[in-house]
């Protein structure tokens, strides 16, 4: 057993992960996103849930339900990445205020951490989207329910009525 000094910078712990990352090809990433590699436990659980749901639909046979579940489990990584791209684009280029964006980012990050603990990298991806969705829902539920365009129109109307810029 190798003993490390408390003064270590931790690089020796990262070496195996860095070597694995260096050996990863674009094809490996594509296979993972397309669900061609081994399924993670989270994917299997999601596929099982989708199969059970499809099996409960009248007229759907057990064999078709298994195929639906397998497809859902295999499609999960790609759909999760697409959702993450959409979420990040909304945070970066959205028309919400800065505090709303910060709240979305923090809720997404919290969801990613919780998801990682439960389901690894795929869980983190799903958790980020779930956290951001929760934040968006809370902002809609407890916010003033006005879009930025509506706020601009109200300001312009007040200005036209002679109320000045900040009344």
C-alpha positions as CSV (number, residue, x, y, z in Angstrom):
1,X,0.0,0.0,0.0
2,X,1.4,3.4,-1.0
3,X,1.2,6.1,1.7
4,X,0.8,9.7,0.6
5,X,1.9,12.7,2.4
6,X,-0.7,15.1,3.7
7,X,1.2,17.7,1.6
8,X,0.2,15.9,-1.6
9,X,-1.6,17.9,-4.3
10,X,-3.8,14.9,-5.1
11,X,-2.4,14.5,-8.7
12,X,-1.6,10.8,-8.0
13,X,-5.3,10.2,-7.4
14,X,-6.3,11.8,-10.7
15,X,-3.7,9.9,-12.8
16,X,-6.0,6.8,-13.5
17,X,-8.9,9.0,-14.4
18,X,-6.8,11.2,-16.7
19,X,-5.4,8.1,-18.4
20,X,-8.9,6.7,-19.0
21,X,-10.0,10.1,-20.3
22,X,-7.0,10.3,-22.7
23,X,-7.9,6.8,-24.0
24,X,-11.5,7.8,-24.7
25,X,-12.3,8.4,-28.4
26,X,-15.1,10.3,-30.0
27,X,-16.6,6.9,-31.0
28,X,-16.7,5.9,-27.3
29,X,-18.6,9.1,-26.5
30,X,-21.0,8.5,-29.4
31,X,-21.6,4.9,-28.3
32,X,-22.3,6.0,-24.8
33,X,-24.7,8.7,-25.9
34,X,-26.5,6.3,-28.3
35,X,-26.8,3.7,-25.6
36,X,-24.6,1.1,-27.2
37,X,-22.4,0.4,-24.3
38,X,-23.3,-1.4,-21.1
39,X,-26.3,0.2,-19.4
40,X,-25.9,1.9,-16.1
41,X,-28.1,0.9,-13.2
42,X,-30.1,4.1,-13.6
43,X,-30.7,3.4,-17.3
44,X,-31.9,-0.2,-16.4
45,X,-34.2,1.2,-13.8
46,X,-35.6,3.8,-16.1
47,X,-36.1,1.1,-18.8
48,X,-37.9,-1.2,-16.4
49,X,-40.2,1.6,-15.4
50,X,-40.9,2.4,-19.0
51,X,-41.6,-1.3,-19.7
52,X,-44.0,-1.5,-16.8
53,X,-45.8,1.6,-18.0
54,X,-46.1,0.4,-21.6
55,X,-47.2,-3.0,-20.3
56,X,-50.1,-1.3,-18.5
57,X,-51.5,0.1,-21.7
58,X,-54.2,-2.1,-23.1
59,X,-53.2,-3.7,-26.4
60,X,-49.5,-3.5,-25.8
61,X,-48.0,-7.0,-25.5
62,X,-45.2,-7.9,-23.2
63,X,-42.7,-8.2,-26.0
64,X,-43.4,-4.7,-27.3
65,X,-43.3,-3.4,-23.7
66,X,-39.8,-4.9,-23.3
67,X,-38.7,-3.2,-26.5
68,X,-40.1,0.2,-25.4
69,X,-38.3,-0.2,-22.0
70,X,-35.0,-1.1,-23.7
71,X,-35.3,1.9,-26.1
72,X,-36.1,4.3,-23.3
73,X,-33.1,3.1,-21.3
74,X,-30.8,3.4,-24.3
75,X,-32.1,6.8,-25.3
76,X,-31.8,8.3,-21.8
77,X,-28.2,9.5,-22.1
78,X,-28.7,11.4,-25.4
79,X,-32.0,13.0,-24.2
80,X,-30.3,14.0,-21.0
81,X,-27.4,15.7,-22.8
82,X,-29.9,17.5,-25.1
83,X,-31.8,18.7,-22.1
84,X,-28.6,19.9,-20.4
85,X,-27.6,21.9,-23.5
86,X,-31.0,23.5,-23.5
87,X,-30.8,24.3,-19.8
88,X,-27.4,25.9,-20.1
89,X,-28.4,27.9,-23.1
90,X,-31.4,29.2,-21.1
91,X,-29.2,30.2,-18.2
92,X,-26.6,31.9,-20.3
93,X,-28.7,33.5,-23.0
94,X,-32.2,33.6,-21.4
95,X,-34.1,36.9,-20.9
96,X,-34.6,36.4,-17.2
97,X,-33.0,38.7,-14.6
98,X,-29.6,37.9,-13.1
99,X,-30.9,36.7,-9.8
100,X,-33.3,34.2,-11.6
101,X,-30.3,32.9,-13.6
102,X,-28.2,32.5,-10.5
103,X,-31.1,30.6,-8.8
104,X,-31.4,28.4,-11.9
105,X,-27.7,27.7,-11.9
106,X,-27.6,26.9,-8.1
107,X,-30.7,24.7,-8.2
108,X,-29.3,22.8,-11.3
109,X,-26.0,22.4,-9.5
110,X,-27.7,21.1,-6.4
111,X,-29.7,18.7,-8.5
112,X,-26.5,17.5,-10.3
113,X,-24.8,16.8,-7.0
114,X,-27.8,14.9,-5.6
115,X,-28.1,13.0,-8.9
116,X,-24.4,12.1,-9.0
117,X,-24.7,10.6,-5.5
118,X,-27.6,8.5,-6.6
119,X,-26.8,7.6,-10.2
120,X,-23.3,8.6,-11.1
121,X,-22.6,10.8,-14.2
122,X,-26.0,10.1,-15.8
123,X,-27.7,10.8,-12.6
124,X,-25.9,14.2,-12.4
125,X,-27.0,15.0,-15.9
126,X,-30.6,14.2,-15.1
127,X,-30.3,15.9,-11.7
128,X,-29.2,19.2,-13.2
129,X,-32.2,19.3,-15.5
130,X,-34.5,18.4,-12.7
131,X,-33.1,21.0,-10.4
132,X,-33.4,23.7,-13.0
133,X,-36.9,22.7,-13.8
134,X,-37.8,22.9,-10.1
135,X,-36.2,26.3,-9.9
136,X,-38.2,27.5,-13.0
137,X,-41.4,26.1,-11.5
138,X,-40.8,27.9,-8.2
139,X,-40.0,31.1,-10.0
140,X,-43.2,30.9,-12.0
141,X,-45.3,29.8,-9.0
142,X,-44.0,32.5,-6.6
143,X,-42.9,35.2,-9.1
144,X,-44.9,38.0,-10.6
145,X,-45.8,35.8,-13.6
146,X,-44.9,38.5,-16.1
147,X,-42.5,38.1,-19.0
148,X,-39.8,40.6,-19.6
149,X,-41.8,41.9,-22.6
150,X,-44.8,42.5,-20.4
151,X,-42.7,44.5,-18.0
152,X,-41.2,46.6,-20.8
153,X,-44.8,47.3,-22.1
154,X,-46.0,48.4,-18.7
155,X,-43.0,50.7,-18.3
156,X,-43.6,52.2,-21.8
157,X,-47.3,52.6,-20.9
158,X,-46.5,54.4,-17.7
159,X,-44.1,56.7,-19.6
160,X,-46.7,57.5,-22.2
161,X,-49.2,58.3,-19.4
162,X,-46.7,60.9,-18.1
163,X,-45.7,58.9,-15.1
164,X,-42.0,59.3,-15.8
165,X,-39.3,56.7,-16.1
166,X,-39.5,55.1,-12.6
167,X,-43.0,55.7,-11.3
